[in-house]
């Protein structure tokens, strides 16, 4: 009986063979490996290309925990005295599996170069990051390819090593049978995030961190904040060869409240690093370093409770030293400036300070030592679509987390990617956080609005309702409200369901629900103006001219509003969430050389927001003034009239123009909250401000769903036409 690498009656001949050096590339995994029980079975087969004969094969089992292990084995050609010039290839079939299932993952087949050589070598890295199929489509799983924990020709036998051995997994780890041929990895323990080791026997070193309120009071009193946008924690060790701090790990946290404790694990390390620094980003353009841990003289600390204190702030050297006193400037050579760094420690009583390249530590005697420090660690700000609008991006050193990166936004910007702002007195509907209760209210509002607007359209399609220009305004206004309501509901459904944005929704739907409310507001203002003119002119009011002018104004308003906002269509773009979720946002992104369009957009939004409101408000005031003026005229001309006659005349006057008063008053009532919050929350800094802004927006939408109640019901003429609807007749 000969070993595989020899043959012959006395095993005197050495077999031709192919040595294989194999490594694997895995997907990034979370630190809690108990939720990553995905193993891979690799079957390497040596194939004769001429007759498709499978000559030899080798099986491997691999997992993410041993991704740094390289696998060496050989495949034997056997006795091929007359077959040295045959064509050979190696086929790698990959199957993903766990204790309950196995499925085909991918396949790869590579030719053997110089197959005539008696000993050959093949080195390869197999990519397991996705289910790519190279050179072949998906294959069924053969009967002799077993899932994890099974073996035998038909996978009939169960591997009970996890139950038969005393080498169990500790601290909540999960045991899995592995490759029995590997002495160290014949069993594998998948550990929770806080533990590591072959049997999860070690707990990762960790700190309990708290941010003192003194940081906000002493260092950033001008910043009105309850939480810190971004917190970065650095674990750094001193390199023995050069004066450099090597950042071993860094972790990120968002929206951290003061006096809140953070438990931070230094994953897969039994002791804490020499130094621990914390960097607080109050917003994109203001941040501070703090020294919170110093263990250079004690390398056996595994737990520490520490606080970010204002007294341990690491200031930039330019903030500490006045270079003009030394005939230097911030642009002077580093070697000229570093000679004065010692003054930072003994004159200013600091614990640490830094410059663009170094982090310096002061001791109690005023001496200091500087280490090279990479301030760009974790910086992802230059990555496209990570943090927009000049936001600061930091990613974590963890392999895989729910938050692979966090953005610190500039003032007045918010959102996961700093993609939203209200500085231009408007906001994308993608910024709204729609919960189930709010979506139910939107659905009810939509149904009521669709029905009410349908009745209103029916009323204003009648010739009797359009004898004057205001009827034409209201006809167009009803149609605009109905169309906008439909697209508004489509957009709100997409936001609530978190569906990905489509080009049509982003460019067309977003544009419609931006432009149509503006047209609605302007037309409603035109109605108020025409009714005011009718009250002033009374019998001299020219109805024919009114209809002619209204047609011209309607066309002009629609054309002007569309043209004033048409450029937005060309600069809208869809931003997919780079964190890998299915969410996406539709934003307006002007190129840098066209940033003037932002100012133009802001001015136009102000005009659209304020002017129609002022027209409605002014027309209401003038109507009331005219009514009061007539009251005094009546009182003067009827000195002997009693009070009952006097108030009767006033009531009659108001009843004649009540539809002209009620409509603008309701529009003012619904538009006032948005007008107030648009200015009050032009710079949103807190989540509660987002909620108030959203509520005010929804209130301002109500008139578009209530044309029937605002314009039809208060008018006796329009209400009579409404009652002539056949559905209303049936109900009555």
C-alpha positions, 0 to 999 in steps of 0.5 A, a space after each residue: 500500500 503506497 502513499 498517494 505521492 508514490 506508486 509501483 510494486 515497491 512504491 519505488 516511483 514518485 507520482 507527478 503532482 500539482 502543489 496548491 497554495 490556497 488563500 481566501 477573501 471573505 466578506 467583512 463580518 461583525 465582531 459578534 461571530 455567533 451570528 455568522 455561522 456561515 462556513 464554506 466547503 471547497 472541493 478542488 478537483 484535478 481534471 484531464 481536459 482531453 477526456 474529462 476524467 477526474 483524477 484526484 480531489 481534495 476537500 477543505 472547510 474554511 471560515 472567516 475566523 481563520 481567514 489568515 490561514 493559508 492552505 497547502 496541499 497537492 493533487 496527484 496525476 497518478 501514473 501518466 507515463 504516456 500522458 505527459 502532454 495531456 491538458 489538465 485543469 483544476 476545478 474549485 467548487 465552493 459550497 456555503 453551509 451551516 449545520 442545517 443546509 448547504 448550497 452551491 456558491 461558486 465555481 472556478 476552473 483554471 488551466 494547469 500551465 506546463 502540465 508536462 512538468 513532474 512537479 508543478 505549483 498553483 497559487 490562488 486567492 478565491 473570492 468568497 465575498 459574493 455568489 459569483 459564478 465563473 465559467 459556469 452556472 449554478 450547479 446542484 449539490 452532489 450527494 457526497 458533498 455534506 453540510 457542516 457536521 455530517 460526513 460519509 458517502 451519503 452524509 449519513 454520519 454525524 460529527 459529534 466532536 462538540 459534544 464528546 470533548 471537554 473543550 467546550 466554548 466559554 462565555 456564550 460561544 457556539 461550538 462547530 465541528 471543523 476540519 479534523 485534519 487541522 490540529 488547532 482548528 478541528 473545532 471552532 468556537 464562534 464568540 460573542 463580540 466581547 470575547 475572543 480566543 480559541 474557546 472564547 476564554 478571553 474578554 476584550 479589554 474595554 473602557 466606560 467613557 462619559 462626556 462631562 457637561 463641562 466640555 460644553 460649558 467651557 469649550 463650546 458655550 456658543 454652540 447650542 447642543 444637547 448631543 455631540 454629533 460625532 465621537 471618535 475614540 482612538 486606541 494608540 500604542 507607541 512604536 518601539 522603533 520610532 516616536 510614533 503612535 500607531 492607531 490600533 483601532 478607532 470607533 465612532 458614535 453619533 448623537 452622544 448625550 452628555 453624561 451618558 456612559 459608553 461601553 467601548 470594547 478594544 476588540 480581541 485585545 486583552 489589555 488596553 492600549 498605551 494611549 486613548 484619545 477622544 475626538 469630539 465633533 460638535 459640528 463639521 467645522 469645530 472639533 477637539 481632542 481629549 486625552 482620556 487614557 494613559 497606560 504607557 507605564 502599565 500594560 496590564 489594564 483591561 478595564 478603565 472608567 474614564 471621563 472626557 474633561 475640559 481640563 484634558 483637552 488637547 489644543 492645537 499648538 497654534 491656539 496656544 502659542 502666539 507665533 508673532 512673539 517669536 517672529 514666526 507665523 503659522 506658515 513658518 517651517 516646522 523645525 523652526 516652530 517646534 523649538 518652542 513647543 516646550 512652552 505649551 507644557 510649563 507655561 500653560 499647564 496642559 496635558 497634551 497638545 498637537 499640530 498637523 503631524 504630531 500628538 504631544 504629551 506633557 508630564 507633571 514636570 512640564 516636559 513633553 514628548 511628541 509622537 507622529 500621529 495620523 490625524 486622517 485616520 478614519 477620514 472618508 470625507 473625500 469619498 463621493 456621496 458619503 457626507 455631502 455639503 462639506 460634512 466631515 466623514 469618519 469610518 470605524 475600524 470595525 469589520 462590519 457594523 450598522 454604522 460603517 461611517 458617521 457624518 458630522 454636518 455643518 451648521 443648519 444641515 442634517 440627515 445621515 449624509 448631511 443631505 437636507 437643509 431648510 436654509 432655503 425655506 423649503 425641504 425635500 419630502 425625503 427628510 420627513 420621518 413618516 411613522 404608521 400613525 402619520 401615514 394613516 392620517 395622510 391616507 385619510 387626508 388623501 381620501 377626503 381630499 380626492 373626494 372633496 376636490 372631485 366635487 369642487 371640480 364638478 362645481 367649477 366645470 359648470 358655466 354658471 360658476 365661471 361667470 366671473 374670473 374668480 370661477 376660472 381661478 377656482 376651476 384651475 385651482 381645484 384641478 391643481 389641488 387634485 393633481 398635486 394630491 395624487 403625486 403627494 400621496 405617491 411620494 409619501 407612500 414611497 417615503 413611508 415604505 422606504 422604497 428606492 427613489 426612481 428617476 421619474 419620482 425624483 425628477 417629475 414627481 418631486 418637481 410637481 409637488 414643489 411647483 403645484 403648491 406655488 401655483 395653488 397659492 398664487 391662484 388663491 391670492 388672485 381669487 382674494 384680489 378679484 373678490 376685493 375688486 368686486 366688493 369695491 366696484 360693486 355694480 360697476 364690476 365688468 364680468 366679461 373683462 374679469 374673465 378675460 383678465 383671469 385667463 391671461 393671469 392663469 396662463 401667466 402664473 402657470 408659465 412663470 412658476 414652471 419656468 422659475 423652477 424648471 432648472 431644478 429638474 436638471 440638477 436633481 439626483 438620486 443618492 443611494 444610501 452608501 451604508 447598504 440599505 435600500 433607502 435613497 434620497 432625491 436631492 438638488 445638487 448644483 455644481 460648484 460653479 453654479 452655487 449662485 443658483 442656491 441664492 436664487 432658489 432661496 430668493 424665489 422661495 421667499 417670494 412664493 412663501 411671503 407674497 401670496 400670504 400677504 395678498 390674502 392677509 391684505 385683502 382680508 384687512 381691506 375688506 374688514 376696513 371697508 365694512 367698518 367704514 360703511 358701518 360708520 357711514 350708516 351711523 352718521 347718516 342714520 343718527 336716529 336709528 336704534 342699535 338693533 337697526 345698526 347691527 342688522 345692517 352690519 350683519 347684512 354687510 358681512 353676510 354679503 361678503 362672507 365668502 370673500 372673508 372666510 376663504 382668505 381667513 382660512 388660507 391665512 390660518 393654514 399658511 401661518 404655521 408654515 410661514 412662522 416655522 420657515 423662519 424660526 427653523 431656517 436652521 434646524 439643529 434638533 430633531 424636534 425642530 424637524 418634527 415641527 417643520 414637518 407638521 407645519 408643512 402638512 398643515 399648509 397642504 390642507 387647503 389643497 385637499 379642502 377647496 370644497 370647504 374653503 371656497 364652495 361651502 361659504 358661497 351661496 352660489 357655489 353651494 347651490 351648484 354643489 347640491 345639484 350634483 346627482 350624488 348629492 341629490 341621492 344623499 339628500 
